[in-house]
Each structure stands twice: as C-alpha cells, then as structure tokens.
Amino acid sequence: MTPTIHASEVADMGLADHGEGLCDWSAQSMPILARLRERYAAEKPFAGRRIAIAVHITTETANLALTLQAGGAEVFLCASNVRTTNDAVAAYAARQGVHVHGIQGEDRETYAAHCHRVLDARPHLVIDDGADLTGLLHGARTDAASDVVAGLEETTAGIQRIRSLEADGLLRYPVIAVNEARTKHLFDNRYGTGQSTMDAVLRLTNTLVAGSRVVVAGYGMCGKGVAARARGMGADVLVTEVDHVRALEAVMDGYRVMEMDRAAELGDLFITVTSSKNVLRAEHFALMPDGAIVCNSGHFDVEIDVPALRAAARKHTRPRPGVDQYTLANGRRITLLAGGEVVNLAAAEGNPATLMDMSFTNQVLGCEYLLRNAAHMDRRVHALPADIDDHVADLKLRTLGVGIDTLSEEQIAYLRSWDQGSA
C-alpha cells in the first residue's frame, strides 16, 4: 500500500521559535548525538527509510528525531502519553520537517488518532516507548506492519508487553530492548527518573521532603533512583516490593521494606514505579494519614487506582495546578499529583538531557544495526549488542573528559586462561 503522509498537528506553530531555544539548550548537553548528526549528514544511512517514533515529545526527543532526519530518514513523531508533549518543541520539530502529531493534554481519542496517523506512513522502523505503536501493529493496524523491518522499545512497561507478544508467538518482527542496555537503565532510569520525579513533586507541591516518610513502590532501577534521591533529601524511605531479590537488595541498601498495607499507614509521600496495575488501591487510601501525597512515575496511568480514589471521595478540590485533593468519608485528605500520569514528565521536564544523550544514542545506533541485520534476526526481543552499549559508554566518558585504563597483553592472556591461578 502507498504511505499516507498527514500534515503535522500541533497546538500552535507560533511557538516554534521558543521551541528552538529549548532544543538548542538541550542539545548542549547531548554531545554524542551531535557527533552522530554530523556523521549522518554526510553518510545518510537512513536515506529512503521512514521511521516512526512514539516517545514523550520533549527537547531530547526532538534532537533524536532531527538526528535521524539528518541521516536521511523521513521521521514521523507522536507522543507516548497524553500529558507529555511540550507544545513549543512539537512546533519546532514540525517546522524542521518532522511529521509531528502531538498536543499537550490531548484526549484519549486524539492520542489514538495521532498514533494511527504515524502508522499511516507505513514506517520501516518503529521506536516505541510503552509499546502503543507496537500494540496497534499487532492488533488494529496489522495492515501497516508489512513494511516494518524491526522495532526498538525504550521502557520497562513496553518491553513487558512485547515479551508477551513473543511468548504468544505473535511478534511480527525483531525488537531491540533498548531499556535493557546498561548505558540506558543504569543511568537514565536510575539517576534520571530519580531526579526528575523528585523535581516534579517539588514543582507541584513545594513540600518539604526532609523529615518526611516517602514510600517507594517498586525497587527496579527507577525505584532505586527515586529512593536514593528521596533519602538524599533527608526522607525516611520505605520500600514495597513483590520480588524477593529486589526486596532483599533494598534491605541491604538500608531501607525499611514492608507490605503496602503497613506502609500505607506511615507514608507522607507515595511514589509508584512498578510497571504494574492498581498498586495503590481503595484499602490503602483508607489507611493513609491526612494530607498524604500520591503520585506515579511509571509509564502508564494504571499504577494508582484513581477511579477508586474518586469514588471514595466526598469532596474534590484543586488547590494548585496539577494537584487534586480528595477528602474521604473519614475526613482525611489524599492529594493526587498529575492525575496519576507519569509525574516526572507530566509535571516536570523528564530526565536530564545529559542522560538522554546516551539513551537516544542507543536508539539511533540500534536503528543502524537493525537496518543492516534485521533480515537475519529472529522475531523476538533482542538485547542491544554489547559492543554498541560499550561504545556509547566510551563516547560519554570522552565527552566528560574521563580516561580509563586498558588491559595489557599479559592481563588479557591471564583473564582468558584457565591454567593460571594462584599456584
């Protein structure tokens, strides 16, 4: 079928100049991507290729899209969440020739329509964040899947969905789990999500973290980052988990670990980062202290049972932008941030550009790798090749002015041997 190219749909093209300034500022902290853009401008490795991106439309994402475009790709961009589009950035990217479909605060129907418009272009590569495009390509939009060579997935929640497709034998093309690259989850997820989540909480509430009890639900890489940042700000951090090893790790890291039923009675601030559903439920709301704040930093807005909170409330007020306060029948007030959406993007600016530089370099180099190798790859979830991961770390160290040692020939021989020990 012939691709259908829709005109960009953004909130206001008049915001493009402002968006350019924001993207330029971000680019100053993304030197690896800048190097790639220079190389791609000369080599055009993506010439003739259509690349679909469903990622939060931030300054860093715009720089990703423009890097792929410099390499010859025709790029189609939509948001991966209804609340995570920067309208100025969307306008700037559209002015630069990226096909952008995203508006801050769009309703679910518009969000779905934007995903479909990107797929109408019949992309060759799909860069996903949460697997919404991937889900459509395996459901309602199988008609658009025939041209897809391969995909890449950015986040834990999305990889869970794609692994389910693989387990059911339904995955139509190979997918690289970019989130599992060391230079992604060890830095972006941990340091980035930790900082940006606490940034969002402070922007919305101006609350004092020091001396408070912060409950972190989930101790994956994002949870580790949130817990560390909260403790660094003086909080008493409690962790809840369903995984025995992660729970034990949290204990060894010095946190109190307990069931949510117990933590609910103690917490002042609750942050979910689990990639699961209904982690905070009606029975937990009923136990929380008066004034407890709840928010979600996982990808989807299902970690907090918001409908149950609304149903239990006898009164609802909005004392500050992005802050909903619900008074329960017991008179206690529960404060919900950003409507239960991913708070660090819905209420702040997401993870810092210096970390996204590595994550998005993985995406770009992953695209190059897939165009060369996808035809010979199984239809399953693949790791990003270790040499790409290591190369990204090397590039990042170089931009930071950091040097490391190299192994001598003697050391290499020793490490490869089986007969050289202490004897």
Buried (B, 14 or more C-beta within 10 A) or exposed (E): EEBEEBEBBBBEBEBBEBBBEBBEEBBEBBBBBBBBBEEBEEEBBBEEBBBBBBBBBBBBBBBBBBBBBBBBBBBBBBBBBBBBBBBBBBBBBBBBEBBBBBBBEBEEEBBBBBBBBBBBBBBBBBBBBBBBBBBBBBEEBEEBBEBBBBBBBBBBBBBBBBBEBBEEEEBBBBBBBBBBBBBBBBBBBBBBBBBBBBBBBBBBBEEEBEEBBBBBBBBBBBBBBBBBBBBEBEBBBBBBBBEEEBBEBBBEBEBBBBEBEBBBEBBBBBBBBBBBEBBBBBEBBBBBBEEBBBBBBBBBBBBBBBEBBEEBBEEEEEEBEBBBBBBBEEEBBBBBBBBBBBBBBBBBBBBBBBBBBBBBBBBBBBBBBBBEBBEEBEBBBBEBBEEBBEBBBEBBEEBEEEEEEEEEEEEEEEEEEEEEEEE
